[in-house]
């Protein structure tokens, strides 16, 4: 499913226009992004939790030349699946 299909599903499921549904989806994505940028977790009970974690600096290798490359430390977004989503996906 891509964003367009998700917007259509939201619009159909909530009896709203596709424009309004896209606005809602964009607001949800922007809010999650802003919270993660501030270092806050976003917990959606039954669905999952968006968090950030620190990735340490490391030395990697360029696969073409074999030369060592320094990769700086950074923060990355993570998602932990909630029990409800895990159970729904596991059912056959």
PyMOL Python script that loads the backbone (N, CA, C, O; Angstrom):
from pymol import cmd

cmd.read_pdbstr("""\
ATOM      1  N   UNK A   1       0.854  -1.175   0.000  1.00  0.00           N
ATOM      2  CA  UNK A   1       0.000   0.000   0.000  1.00  0.00           C
ATOM      3  C   UNK A   1       0.893   1.230   0.000  1.00  0.00           C
ATOM      4  O   UNK A   1       1.846   1.318   0.774  1.00  0.00           O
ATOM      5  N   UNK A   2       0.580   2.170  -0.867  1.00  0.00           N
ATOM      6  CA  UNK A   2       1.330   3.419  -0.888  1.00  0.00           C
ATOM      7  C   UNK A   2       0.483   4.536  -0.254  1.00  0.00           C
ATOM      8  O   UNK A   2      -0.630   4.293   0.213  1.00  0.00           O
ATOM      9  N   UNK A   3       1.021   5.746  -0.246  1.00  0.00           N
ATOM     10  CA  UNK A   3       0.343   6.852   0.431  1.00  0.00           C
ATOM     11  C   UNK A   3      -1.015   7.151  -0.214  1.00  0.00           C
ATOM     12  O   UNK A   3      -1.991   7.406   0.491  1.00  0.00           O
ATOM     13  N   UNK A   4      -1.081   7.120  -1.535  1.00  0.00           N
ATOM     14  CA  UNK A   4      -2.337   7.404  -2.230  1.00  0.00           C
ATOM     15  C   UNK A   4      -3.418   6.402  -1.831  1.00  0.00           C
ATOM     16  O   UNK A   4      -4.558   6.785  -1.569  1.00  0.00           O
ATOM     17  N   UNK A   5      -3.062   5.134  -1.786  1.00  0.00           N
ATOM     18  CA  UNK A   5      -4.021   4.098  -1.394  1.00  0.00           C
ATOM     19  C   UNK A   5      -4.439   4.240   0.068  1.00  0.00           C
ATOM     20  O   UNK A   5      -5.593   3.991   0.416  1.00  0.00           O
ATOM     21  N   UNK A   6      -3.501   4.639   0.914  1.00  0.00           N
ATOM     22  CA  UNK A   6      -3.813   4.852   2.325  1.00  0.00           C
ATOM     23  C   UNK A   6      -4.785   6.016   2.491  1.00  0.00           C
ATOM     24  O   UNK A   6      -5.728   5.933   3.278  1.00  0.00           O
ATOM     25  N   UNK A   7      -4.556   7.099   1.752  1.00  0.00           N
ATOM     26  CA  UNK A   7      -5.457   8.256   1.796  1.00  0.00           C
ATOM     27  C   UNK A   7      -6.861   7.838   1.353  1.00  0.00           C
ATOM     28  O   UNK A   7      -7.848   8.237   1.970  1.00  0.00           O
ATOM     29  N   UNK A   8      -6.954   7.039   0.292  1.00  0.00           N
ATOM     30  CA  UNK A   8      -8.263   6.571  -0.183  1.00  0.00           C
ATOM     31  C   UNK A   8      -8.963   5.724   0.871  1.00  0.00           C
ATOM     32  O   UNK A   8     -10.172   5.848   1.066  1.00  0.00           O
ATOM     33  N   UNK A   9      -8.206   4.859   1.555  1.00  0.00           N
ATOM     34  CA  UNK A   9      -8.789   4.011   2.602  1.00  0.00           C
ATOM     35  C   UNK A   9      -9.275   4.851   3.777  1.00  0.00           C
ATOM     36  O   UNK A   9     -10.341   4.581   4.330  1.00  0.00           O
ATOM     37  N   UNK A  10      -8.505   5.868   4.165  1.00  0.00           N
ATOM     38  CA  UNK A  10      -8.911   6.752   5.266  1.00  0.00           C
ATOM     39  C   UNK A  10     -10.176   7.510   4.878  1.00  0.00           C
ATOM     40  O   UNK A  10     -11.106   7.624   5.677  1.00  0.00           O
ATOM     41  N   UNK A  11     -10.211   8.026   3.656  1.00  0.00           N
ATOM     42  CA  UNK A  11     -11.370   8.792   3.188  1.00  0.00           C
ATOM     43  C   UNK A  11     -12.618   7.915   3.157  1.00  0.00           C
ATOM     44  O   UNK A  11     -13.685   8.336   3.605  1.00  0.00           O
ATOM     45  N   UNK A  12     -12.489   6.714   2.637  1.00  0.00           N
ATOM     46  CA  UNK A  12     -13.633   5.808   2.543  1.00  0.00           C
ATOM     47  C   UNK A  12     -14.101   5.360   3.927  1.00  0.00           C
ATOM     48  O   UNK A  12     -15.302   5.307   4.189  1.00  0.00           O
ATOM     49  N   UNK A  13     -13.161   5.041   4.806  1.00  0.00           N
ATOM     50  CA  UNK A  13     -13.505   4.548   6.136  1.00  0.00           C
ATOM     51  C   UNK A  13     -14.094   5.596   7.059  1.00  0.00           C
ATOM     52  O   UNK A  13     -14.747   5.252   8.043  1.00  0.00           O
ATOM     53  N   UNK A  14     -13.874   6.878   6.758  1.00  0.00           N
ATOM     54  CA  UNK A  14     -14.362   7.941   7.629  1.00  0.00           C
ATOM     55  C   UNK A  14     -15.331   8.891   6.939  1.00  0.00           C
ATOM     56  O   UNK A  14     -15.652   9.953   7.473  1.00  0.00           O
ATOM     57  N   UNK A  15     -15.799   8.510   5.744  1.00  0.00           N
ATOM     58  CA  UNK A  15     -16.763   9.310   4.996  1.00  0.00           C
ATOM     59  C   UNK A  15     -16.313  10.765   4.878  1.00  0.00           C
ATOM     60  O   UNK A  15     -17.035  11.688   5.256  1.00  0.00           O
ATOM     61  N   UNK A  16     -15.092  10.950   4.339  1.00  0.00           N
ATOM     62  CA  UNK A  16     -14.570  12.298   4.140  1.00  0.00           C
ATOM     63  C   UNK A  16     -13.928  12.372   2.758  1.00  0.00           C
ATOM     64  O   UNK A  16     -13.725  11.352   2.100  1.00  0.00           O
ATOM     65  N   UNK A  17     -13.614  13.576   2.334  1.00  0.00           N
ATOM     66  CA  UNK A  17     -12.989  13.744   1.026  1.00  0.00           C
ATOM     67  C   UNK A  17     -11.534  13.273   1.078  1.00  0.00           C
ATOM     68  O   UNK A  17     -10.931  13.183   2.147  1.00  0.00           O
ATOM     69  N   UNK A  18     -10.995  12.978  -0.091  1.00  0.00           N
ATOM     70  CA  UNK A  18      -9.594  12.551  -0.166  1.00  0.00           C
ATOM     71  C   UNK A  18      -8.659  13.690   0.250  1.00  0.00           C
ATOM     72  O   UNK A  18      -7.601  13.449   0.830  1.00  0.00           O
ATOM     73  N   UNK A  19      -9.049  14.914  -0.046  1.00  0.00           N
ATOM     74  CA  UNK A  19      -8.237  16.076   0.345  1.00  0.00           C
ATOM     75  C   UNK A  19      -8.152  16.177   1.864  1.00  0.00           C
ATOM     76  O   UNK A  19      -7.076  16.397   2.419  1.00  0.00           O
ATOM     77  N   UNK A  20      -9.291  16.017   2.533  1.00  0.00           N
ATOM     78  CA  UNK A  20      -9.311  16.074   3.998  1.00  0.00           C
ATOM     79  C   UNK A  20      -8.533  14.905   4.594  1.00  0.00           C
ATOM     80  O   UNK A  20      -7.796  15.079   5.565  1.00  0.00           O
ATOM     81  N   UNK A  21      -8.692  13.717   4.016  1.00  0.00           N
ATOM     82  CA  UNK A  21      -7.977  12.542   4.513  1.00  0.00           C
ATOM     83  C   UNK A  21      -6.473  12.711   4.352  1.00  0.00           C
ATOM     84  O   UNK A  21      -5.705  12.332   5.236  1.00  0.00           O
ATOM     85  N   UNK A  22      -6.049  13.283   3.220  1.00  0.00           N
ATOM     86  CA  UNK A  22      -4.619  13.513   3.017  1.00  0.00           C
ATOM     87  C   UNK A  22      -4.087  14.528   4.019  1.00  0.00           C
ATOM     88  O   UNK A  22      -2.962  14.397   4.502  1.00  0.00           O
ATOM     89  N   UNK A  23      -4.895  15.544   4.333  1.00  0.00           N
ATOM     90  CA  UNK A  23      -4.510  16.526   5.338  1.00  0.00           C
ATOM     91  C   UNK A  23      -4.324  15.890   6.705  1.00  0.00           C
ATOM     92  O   UNK A  23      -3.377  16.212   7.422  1.00  0.00           O
ATOM     93  N   UNK A  24      -5.224  14.989   7.066  1.00  0.00           N
ATOM     94  CA  UNK A  24      -5.126  14.281   8.348  1.00  0.00           C
ATOM     95  C   UNK A  24      -3.860  13.430   8.379  1.00  0.00           C
ATOM     96  O   UNK A  24      -3.108  13.462   9.353  1.00  0.00           O
ATOM     97  N   UNK A  25      -3.626  12.668   7.308  1.00  0.00           N
ATOM     98  CA  UNK A  25      -2.442  11.811   7.251  1.00  0.00           C
ATOM     99  C   UNK A  25      -1.165  12.634   7.321  1.00  0.00           C
ATOM    100  O   UNK A  25      -0.236  12.268   8.041  1.00  0.00           O
ATOM    101  N   UNK A  26      -1.103  13.740   6.584  1.00  0.00           N
ATOM    102  CA  UNK A  26       0.084  14.601   6.616  1.00  0.00           C
ATOM    103  C   UNK A  26       0.315  15.174   8.008  1.00  0.00           C
ATOM    104  O   UNK A  26       1.459  15.285   8.450  1.00  0.00           O
ATOM    105  N   UNK A  27      -0.756  15.539   8.702  1.00  0.00           N
ATOM    106  CA  UNK A  27      -0.627  16.072  10.058  1.00  0.00           C
ATOM    107  C   UNK A  27      -0.094  15.013  11.011  1.00  0.00           C
ATOM    108  O   UNK A  27       0.744  15.312  11.862  1.00  0.00           O
ATOM    109  N   UNK A  28      -0.568  13.782  10.879  1.00  0.00           N
ATOM    110  CA  UNK A  28      -0.079  12.685  11.733  1.00  0.00           C
ATOM    111  C   UNK A  28       1.414  12.468  11.490  1.00  0.00           C
ATOM    112  O   UNK A  28       2.186  12.355  12.441  1.00  0.00           O
ATOM    113  N   UNK A  29       1.818  12.410  10.236  1.00  0.00           N
ATOM    114  CA  UNK A  29       3.228  12.185   9.903  1.00  0.00           C
ATOM    115  C   UNK A  29       4.095  13.332  10.412  1.00  0.00           C
ATOM    116  O   UNK A  29       5.159  13.096  10.984  1.00  0.00           O
ATOM    117  N   UNK A  30       3.651  14.569  10.209  1.00  0.00           N
ATOM    118  CA  UNK A  30       4.407  15.739  10.675  1.00  0.00           C
ATOM    119  C   UNK A  30       4.532  15.750  12.196  1.00  0.00           C
ATOM    120  O   UNK A  30       5.594  16.074  12.727  1.00  0.00           O
ATOM    121  N   UNK A  31       3.461  15.402  12.898  1.00  0.00           N
ATOM    122  CA  UNK A  31       3.474  15.399  14.359  1.00  0.00           C
ATOM    123  C   UNK A  31       4.429  14.334  14.897  1.00  0.00           C
ATOM    124  O   UNK A  31       5.179  14.591  15.839  1.00  0.00           O
ATOM    125  N   UNK A  32       4.405  13.150  14.308  1.00  0.00           N
ATOM    126  CA  UNK A  32       5.330  12.090  14.725  1.00  0.00           C
ATOM    127  C   UNK A  32       6.768  12.527  14.459  1.00  0.00           C
ATOM    128  O   UNK A  32       7.643  12.327  15.301  1.00  0.00           O
ATOM    129  N   UNK A  33       7.012  13.116  13.308  1.00  0.00           N
ATOM    130  CA  UNK A  33       8.360  13.583  12.956  1.00  0.00           C
ATOM    131  C   UNK A  33       8.853  14.650  13.925  1.00  0.00           C
ATOM    132  O   UNK A  33       9.993  14.582  14.386  1.00  0.00           O
ATOM    133  N   UNK A  34       8.013  15.635  14.242  1.00  0.00           N
ATOM    134  CA  UNK A  34       8.406  16.698  15.174  1.00  0.00           C
ATOM    135  C   UNK A  34       8.708  16.134  16.560  1.00  0.00           C
ATOM    136  O   UNK A  34       9.672  16.546  17.205  1.00  0.00           O
ATOM    137  N   UNK A  35       7.895  15.203  17.011  1.00  0.00           N
ATOM    138  CA  UNK A  35       8.107  14.604  18.333  1.00  0.00           C
ATOM    139  C   UNK A  35       9.433  13.848  18.372  1.00  0.00           C
ATOM    140  O   UNK A  35      10.182  13.958  19.343  1.00  0.00           O
ATOM    141  N   UNK A  36       9.723  13.087  17.331  1.00  0.00           N
ATOM    142  CA  UNK A  36      10.981  12.340  17.287  1.00  0.00           C
ATOM    143  C   UNK A  36      12.178  13.277  17.214  1.00  0.00           C
ATOM    144  O   UNK A  36      13.219  12.997  17.809  1.00  0.00           O
ATOM    145  N   UNK A  37      12.044  14.394  16.487  1.00  0.00           N
ATOM    146  CA  UNK A  37      13.132  15.366  16.418  1.00  0.00           C
ATOM    147  C   UNK A  37      13.441  15.954  17.788  1.00  0.00           C
ATOM    148  O   UNK A  37      14.591  16.273  18.089  1.00  0.00           O
ATOM    149  N   UNK A  38      12.399  16.096  18.624  1.00  0.00           N
ATOM    150  CA  UNK A  38      12.578  16.618  19.987  1.00  0.00           C
ATOM    151  C   UNK A  38      13.070  15.548  20.953  1.00  0.00           C
ATOM    152  O   UNK A  38      13.375  15.843  22.109  1.00  0.00           O
ATOM    153  N   UNK A  39      13.146  14.306  20.480  1.00  0.00           N
ATOM    154  CA  UNK A  39      13.608  13.225  21.340  1.00  0.00           C
ATOM    155  C   UNK A  39      12.495  12.547  22.113  1.00  0.00           C
ATOM    156  O   UNK A  39      12.761  11.732  22.997  1.00  0.00           O
ATOM    157  N   UNK A  40      11.255  12.872  21.793  1.00  0.00           N
ATOM    158  CA  UNK A  40      10.108  12.274  22.477  1.00  0.00           C
ATOM    159  C   UNK A  40       9.678  10.994  21.763  1.00  0.00           C
ATOM    160  O   UNK A  40       9.804  10.887  20.543  1.00  0.00           O
ATOM    161  N   UNK A  41       9.173  10.029  22.519  1.00  0.00           N
ATOM    162  CA  UNK A  41       8.620   8.809  21.938  1.00  0.00           C
ATOM    163  C   UNK A  41       7.163   9.059  21.567  1.00  0.00           C
ATOM    164  O   UNK A  41       6.491   9.888  22.180  1.00  0.00           O
ATOM    165  N   UNK A  42       6.682   8.339  20.564  1.00  0.00           N
ATOM    166  CA  UNK A  42       5.273   8.394  20.178  1.00  0.00           C
ATOM    167  C   UNK A  42       4.725   6.979  20.322  1.00  0.00           C
ATOM    168  O   UNK A  42       5.112   6.071  19.587  1.00  0.00           O
ATOM    169  N   UNK A  43       3.814   6.805  21.286  1.00  0.00           N
ATOM    170  CA  UNK A  43       3.288   5.479  21.588  1.00  0.00           C
ATOM    171  C   UNK A  43       1.830   5.407  21.166  1.00  0.00           C
ATOM    172  O   UNK A  43       0.991   6.170  21.645  1.00  0.00           O
ATOM    173  N   UNK A  44       1.541   4.475  20.258  1.00  0.00           N
ATOM    174  CA  UNK A  44       0.179   4.213  19.814  1.00  0.00           C
ATOM    175  C   UNK A  44      -0.185   2.826  20.335  1.00  0.00           C
ATOM    176  O   UNK A  44       0.200   1.812  19.752  1.00  0.00           O
ATOM    177  N   UNK A  45      -0.928   2.792  21.435  1.00  0.00           N
ATOM    178  CA  UNK A  45      -1.231   1.543  22.120  1.00  0.00           C
ATOM    179  C   UNK A  45      -1.904   0.560  21.161  1.00  0.00           C
ATOM    180  O   UNK A  45      -2.867   0.896  20.472  1.00  0.00           O
ATOM    181  N   UNK A  46      -1.372  -0.654  21.139  1.00  0.00           N
ATOM    182  CA  UNK A  46      -1.898  -1.689  20.267  1.00  0.00           C
ATOM    183  C   UNK A  46      -1.272  -1.696  18.889  1.00  0.00           C
ATOM    184  O   UNK A  46      -1.336  -2.707  18.190  1.00  0.00           O
ATOM    185  N   UNK A  47      -0.663  -0.582  18.480  1.00  0.00           N
ATOM    186  CA  UNK A  47      -0.042  -0.487  17.164  1.00  0.00           C
ATOM    187  C   UNK A  47       1.473  -0.569  17.265  1.00  0.00           C
ATOM    188  O   UNK A  47       2.101  -1.431  16.650  1.00  0.00           O
ATOM    189  N   UNK A  48       2.055   0.339  18.047  1.00  0.00           N
ATOM    190  CA  UNK A  48       3.507   0.323  18.211  1.00  0.00           C
ATOM    191  C   UNK A  48       4.031   1.630  18.768  1.00  0.00           C
ATOM    192  O   UNK A  48       3.267   2.547  19.069  1.00  0.00           O
ATOM    193  N   UNK A  49       5.352   1.702  18.900  1.00  0.00           N
ATOM    194  CA  UNK A  49       6.006   2.874  19.467  1.00  0.00           C
ATOM    195  C   UNK A  49       7.130   3.342  18.551  1.00  0.00           C
ATOM    196  O   UNK A  49       7.996   2.562  18.156  1.00  0.00           O
ATOM    197  N   UNK A  50       7.098   4.634  18.220  1.00  0.00           N
ATOM    198  CA  UNK A  50       8.176   5.256  17.463  1.00  0.00           C
ATOM    199  C   UNK A  50       9.149   5.836  18.477  1.00  0.00           C
ATOM    200  O   UNK A  50       8.737   6.566  19.378  1.00  0.00           O
ATOM    201  N   UNK A  51      10.433   5.524  18.344  1.00  0.00           N
ATOM    202  CA  UNK A  51      11.459   6.041  19.247  1.00  0.00           C
ATOM    203  C   UNK A  51      12.675   6.459  18.427  1.00  0.00           C
ATOM    204  O   UNK A  51      12.753   6.215  17.223  1.00  0.00           O
ATOM    205  N   UNK A  52      13.615   7.093  19.111  1.00  0.00           N
ATOM    206  CA  UNK A  52      14.906   7.387  18.494  1.00  0.00           C
ATOM    207  C   UNK A  52      15.987   6.709  19.320  1.00  0.00           C
ATOM    208  O   UNK A  52      15.822   6.483  20.519  1.00  0.00           O
ATOM    209  N   UNK A  53      17.076   6.393  18.673  1.00  0.00           N
ATOM    210  CA  UNK A  53      18.219   5.842  19.388  1.00  0.00           C
ATOM    211  C   UNK A  53      19.487   6.401  18.763  1.00  0.00           C
ATOM    212  O   UNK A  53      19.488   6.872  17.625  1.00  0.00           O
ATOM    213  N   UNK A  54      20.554   6.338  19.526  1.00  0.00           N
ATOM    214  CA  UNK A  54      21.837   6.852  19.046  1.00  0.00           C
ATOM    215  C   UNK A  54      22.631   5.731  18.400  1.00  0.00           C
ATOM    216  O   UNK A  54      22.737   4.634  18.948  1.00  0.00           O
ATOM    217  N   UNK A  55      23.182   6.012  17.243  1.00  0.00           N
ATOM    218  CA  UNK A  55      24.065   5.071  16.577  1.00  0.00           C
ATOM    219  C   UNK A  55      25.483   5.624  16.720  1.00  0.00           C
ATOM    220  O   UNK A  55      25.755   6.752  16.310  1.00  0.00           O
ATOM    221  N   UNK A  56      26.372   4.842  17.295  1.00  0.00           N
ATOM    222  CA  UNK A  56      27.731   5.280  17.575  1.00  0.00           C
ATOM    223  C   UNK A  56      28.527   5.476  16.284  1.00  0.00           C
ATOM    224  O   UNK A  56      28.214   4.891  15.248  1.00  0.00           O
ATOM    225  N   UNK A  57      29.550   6.303  16.371  1.00  0.00           N
ATOM    226  CA  UNK A  57      30.462   6.482  15.241  1.00  0.00           C
ATOM    227  C   UNK A  57      31.198   5.167  15.008  1.00  0.00           C
ATOM    228  O   UNK A  57      31.454   4.407  15.942  1.00  0.00           O
ATOM    229  N   UNK A  58      31.531   4.916  13.752  1.00  0.00           N
ATOM    230  CA  UNK A  58      32.226   3.665  13.440  1.00  0.00           C
ATOM    231  C   UNK A  58      33.067   3.842  12.195  1.00  0.00           C
ATOM    232  O   UNK A  58      32.961   4.843  11.487  1.00  0.00           O
ATOM    233  N   UNK A  59      33.891   2.867  11.947  1.00  0.00           N
ATOM    234  CA  UNK A  59      34.700   2.848  10.737  1.00  0.00           C
ATOM    235  C   UNK A  59      34.139   1.777   9.820  1.00  0.00           C
ATOM    236  O   UNK A  59      33.974   0.624  10.219  1.00  0.00           O
ATOM    237  N   UNK A  60      33.846   2.169   8.582  1.00  0.00           N
ATOM    238  CA  UNK A  60      33.309   1.237   7.598  1.00  0.00           C
ATOM    239  C   UNK A  60      34.309   1.113   6.449  1.00  0.00           C
ATOM    240  O   UNK A  60      35.331   1.799   6.432  1.00  0.00           O
ATOM    241  N   UNK A  61      34.018   0.257   5.514  1.00  0.00           N
ATOM    242  CA  UNK A  61      34.885   0.070   4.344  1.00  0.00           C
ATOM    243  C   UNK A  61      34.103   0.364   3.077  1.00  0.00           C
ATOM    244  O   UNK A  61      32.945  -0.028   2.941  1.00  0.00           O
ATOM    245  N   UNK A  62      34.755   1.065   2.148  1.00  0.00           N
ATOM    246  CA  UNK A  62      34.187   1.293   0.834  1.00  0.00           C
ATOM    247  C   UNK A  62      34.293  -0.022   0.072  1.00  0.00           C
ATOM    248  O   UNK A  62      35.403  -0.523  -0.108  1.00  0.00           O
ATOM    249  N   UNK A  63      33.176  -0.606  -0.388  1.00  0.00           N
ATOM    250  CA  UNK A  63      33.239  -1.909  -1.037  1.00  0.00           C
ATOM    251  C   UNK A  63      33.995  -1.903  -2.368  1.00  0.00           C
ATOM    252  O   UNK A  63      34.509  -2.940  -2.789  1.00  0.00           O
ATOM    253  N   UNK A  64      34.067  -0.758  -3.028  1.00  0.00           N
ATOM    254  CA  UNK A  64      34.771  -0.696  -4.309  1.00  0.00           C
ATOM    255  C   UNK A  64      36.279  -0.600  -4.135  1.00  0.00           C
ATOM    256  O   UNK A  64      37.034  -1.269  -4.841  1.00  0.00           O
ATOM    257  N   UNK A  65      36.719   0.234  -3.195  1.00  0.00           N
ATOM    258  CA  UNK A  65      38.157   0.465  -3.039  1.00  0.00           C
ATOM    259  C   UNK A  65      38.754  -0.224  -1.821  1.00  0.00           C
ATOM    260  O   UNK A  65      39.965  -0.435  -1.758  1.00  0.00           O
ATOM    261  N   UNK A  66      37.918  -0.574  -0.858  1.00  0.00           N
ATOM    262  CA  UNK A  66      38.420  -1.177   0.369  1.00  0.00           C
ATOM    263  C   UNK A  66      38.950  -0.153   1.358  1.00  0.00           C
ATOM    264  O   UNK A  66      39.424  -0.519   2.434  1.00  0.00           O
ATOM    265  N   UNK A  67      38.877   1.132   1.007  1.00  0.00           N
ATOM    266  CA  UNK A  67      39.378   2.188   1.879  1.00  0.00           C
ATOM    267  C   UNK A  67      38.477   2.350   3.105  1.00  0.00           C
ATOM    268  O   UNK A  67      37.264   2.153   3.033  1.00  0.00           O
ATOM    269  N   UNK A  68      39.095   2.711   4.227  1.00  0.00           N
ATOM    270  CA  UNK A  68      38.354   2.939   5.462  1.00  0.00           C
ATOM    271  C   UNK A  68      37.622   4.272   5.374  1.00  0.00           C
ATOM    272  O   UNK A  68      38.167   5.263   4.888  1.00  0.00           O
ATOM    273  N   UNK A  69      36.374   4.283   5.854  1.00  0.00           N
ATOM    274  CA  UNK A  69      35.558   5.495   5.870  1.00  0.00           C
ATOM    275  C   UNK A  69      35.044   5.686   7.285  1.00  0.00           C
ATOM    276  O   UNK A  69      34.571   4.739   7.913  1.00  0.00           O
ATOM    277  N   UNK A  70      35.136   6.910   7.789  1.00  0.00           N
ATOM    278  CA  UNK A  70      34.612   7.203   9.117  1.00  0.00           C
ATOM    279  C   UNK A  70      33.139   7.596   8.983  1.00  0.00           C
ATOM    280  O   UNK A  70      32.802   8.540   8.269  1.00  0.00           O
ATOM    281  N   UNK A  71      32.278   6.869   9.669  1.00  0.00           N
ATOM    282  CA  UNK A  71      30.845   7.153   9.680  1.00  0.00           C
ATOM    283  C   UNK A  71      30.552   7.839  11.008  1.00  0.00           C
ATOM    284  O   UNK A  71      30.776   7.255  12.068  1.00  0.00           O
ATOM    285  N   UNK A  72      30.049   9.084  10.962  1.00  0.00           N
ATOM    286  CA  UNK A  72      29.821   9.816  12.212  1.00  0.00           C
ATOM    287  C   UNK A  72      28.646   9.255  13.014  1.00  0.00           C
ATOM    288  O   UNK A  72      27.794   8.545  12.480  1.00  0.00           O
ATOM    289  N   UNK A  73      28.619   9.585  14.290  1.00  0.00           N
ATOM    290  CA  UNK A  73      27.501   9.199  15.163  1.00  0.00           C
ATOM    291  C   UNK A  73      26.254   9.928  14.695  1.00  0.00           C
ATOM    292  O   UNK A  73      26.331  11.047  14.187  1.00  0.00           O
ATOM    293  N   UNK A  74      25.114   9.296  14.869  1.00  0.00           N
ATOM    294  CA  UNK A  74      23.857   9.902  14.449  1.00  0.00           C
ATOM    295  C   UNK A  74      22.692   9.346  15.259  1.00  0.00           C
ATOM    296  O   UNK A  74      22.823   8.333  15.945  1.00  0.00           O
ATOM    297  N   UNK A  75      21.562  10.018  15.168  1.00  0.00           N
ATOM    298  CA  UNK A  75      20.332   9.515  15.779  1.00  0.00           C
ATOM    299  C   UNK A  75      19.486   8.908  14.677  1.00  0.00           C
ATOM    300  O   UNK A  75      19.415   9.449  13.573  1.00  0.00           O
ATOM    301  N   UNK A  76      18.852   7.799  14.966  1.00  0.00           N
ATOM    302  CA  UNK A  76      18.007   7.132  13.986  1.00  0.00           C
ATOM    303  C   UNK A  76      16.624   6.866  14.582  1.00  0.00           C
ATOM    304  O   UNK A  76      16.473   6.712  15.794  1.00  0.00           O
ATOM    305  N   UNK A  77      15.622   6.817  13.707  1.00  0.00           N
ATOM    306  CA  UNK A  77      14.256   6.508  14.128  1.00  0.00           C
ATOM    307  C   UNK A  77      14.090   4.991  14.189  1.00  0.00           C
ATOM    308  O   UNK A  77      14.637   4.261  13.362  1.00  0.00           O
ATOM    309  N   UNK A  78      13.341   4.536  15.163  1.00  0.00           N
ATOM    310  CA  UNK A  78      13.061   3.112  15.339  1.00  0.00           C
ATOM    311  C   UNK A  78      11.556   2.939  15.541  1.00  0.00           C
ATOM    312  O   UNK A  78      10.860   3.864  15.959  1.00  0.00           O
ATOM    313  N   UNK A  79      11.072   1.738  15.236  1.00  0.00           N
ATOM    314  CA  UNK A  79       9.672   1.413  15.465  1.00  0.00           C
ATOM    315  C   UNK A  79       9.604   0.037  16.106  1.00  0.00           C
ATOM    316  O   UNK A  79      10.132  -0.940  15.573  1.00  0.00           O
ATOM    317  N   UNK A  80       8.948  -0.026  17.255  1.00  0.00           N
ATOM    318  CA  UNK A  80       8.706  -1.308  17.937  1.00  0.00           C
ATOM    319  C   UNK A  80       7.239  -1.651  17.764  1.00  0.00           C
ATOM    320  O   UNK A  80       6.363  -0.849  18.088  1.00  0.00           O
ATOM    321  N   UNK A  81       6.975  -2.823  17.263  1.00  0.00           N
ATOM    322  CA  UNK A  81       5.617  -3.272  16.993  1.00  0.00           C
ATOM    323  C   UNK A  81       4.882  -3.542  18.305  1.00  0.00           C
ATOM    324  O   UNK A  81       5.439  -4.130  19.232  1.00  0.00           O
ATOM    325  N   UNK A  82       3.622  -3.102  18.368  1.00  0.00           N
ATOM    326  CA  UNK A  82       2.788  -3.335  19.537  1.00  0.00           C
ATOM    327  C   UNK A  82       2.161  -4.720  19.500  1.00  0.00           C
ATOM    328  O   UNK A  82       2.153  -5.375  18.457  1.00  0.00           O
ATOM    329  N   UNK A  83       1.641  -5.162  20.626  1.00  0.00           N
ATOM    330  CA  UNK A  83       1.071  -6.492  20.755  1.00  0.00           C
ATOM    331  C   UNK A  83      -0.127  -6.707  19.833  1.00  0.00           C
ATOM    332  O   UNK A  83      -0.275  -7.781  19.249  1.00  0.00           O
ATOM    333  N   UNK A  84      -0.971  -5.702  19.700  1.00  0.00           N
ATOM    334  CA  UNK A  84      -2.152  -5.829  18.847  1.00  0.00           C
ATOM    335  C   UNK A  84      -1.802  -6.018  17.385  1.00  0.00           C
ATOM    336  O   UNK A  84      -2.391  -6.861  16.708  1.00  0.00           O
ATOM    337  N   UNK A  85      -0.846  -5.240  16.890  1.00  0.00           N
ATOM    338  CA  UNK A  85      -0.411  -5.348  15.503  1.00  0.00           C
ATOM    339  C   UNK A  85       0.314  -6.677  15.270  1.00  0.00           C
ATOM    340  O   UNK A  85       0.118  -7.338  14.250  1.00  0.00           O
ATOM    341  N   UNK A  86       1.137  -7.045  16.216  1.00  0.00           N
ATOM    342  CA  UNK A  86       1.873  -8.312  16.110  1.00  0.00           C
ATOM    343  C   UNK A  86       0.912  -9.488  16.012  1.00  0.00           C
ATOM    344  O   UNK A  86       1.100 -10.385  15.190  1.00  0.00           O
ATOM    345  N   UNK A  87      -0.121  -9.482  16.856  1.00  0.00           N
ATOM    346  CA  UNK A  87      -1.105 -10.553  16.849  1.00  0.00           C
ATOM    347  C   UNK A  87      -1.923 -10.563  15.557  1.00  0.00           C
ATOM    348  O   UNK A  87      -2.219 -11.630  15.018  1.00  0.00           O
ATOM    349  N   UNK A  88      -2.287  -9.385  15.060  1.00  0.00           N
ATOM    350  CA  UNK A  88      -3.088  -9.299  13.829  1.00  0.00           C
ATOM    351  C   UNK A  88      -2.312  -9.818  12.625  1.00  0.00           C
ATOM    352  O   UNK A  88      -2.880 -10.491  11.764  1.00  0.00           O
ATOM    353  N   UNK A  89      -1.030  -9.513  12.558  1.00  0.00           N
ATOM    354  CA  UNK A  89      -0.207  -9.947  11.435  1.00  0.00           C
ATOM    355  C   UNK A  89       0.073 -11.456  11.529  1.00  0.00           C
ATOM    356  O   UNK A  89       0.160 -12.131  10.503  1.00  0.00           O
ATOM    357  N   UNK A  90       0.211 -11.973  12.722  1.00  0.00           N
ATOM    358  CA  UNK A  90       0.549 -13.379  12.916  1.00  0.00           C
ATOM    359  C   UNK A  90      -0.606 -14.323  12.582  1.00  0.00           C
ATOM    360  O   UNK A  90      -0.376 -15.487  12.254  1.00  0.00           O
ATOM    361  N   UNK A  91      -1.856 -13.829  12.664  1.00  0.00           N
ATOM    362  CA  UNK A  91      -3.019 -14.676  12.376  1.00  0.00           C
ATOM    363  C   UNK A  91      -3.057 -15.008  10.898  1.00  0.00           C
ATOM    364  O   UNK A  91      -2.764 -14.165  10.050  1.00  0.00           O
ATOM    365  N   UNK A  92      -3.425 -16.254  10.597  1.00  0.00           N
ATOM    366  CA  UNK A  92      -3.489 -16.693   9.196  1.00  0.00           C
ATOM    367  C   UNK A  92      -4.898 -16.681   8.688  1.00  0.00           C
ATOM    368  O   UNK A  92      -5.140 -17.021   7.529  1.00  0.00           O
TER     369      UNK A  92
END
""", "prot")
cmd.dss("prot")
cmd.show_as("cartoon", "prot")
cmd.util.cbc("prot")
cmd.orient("prot")
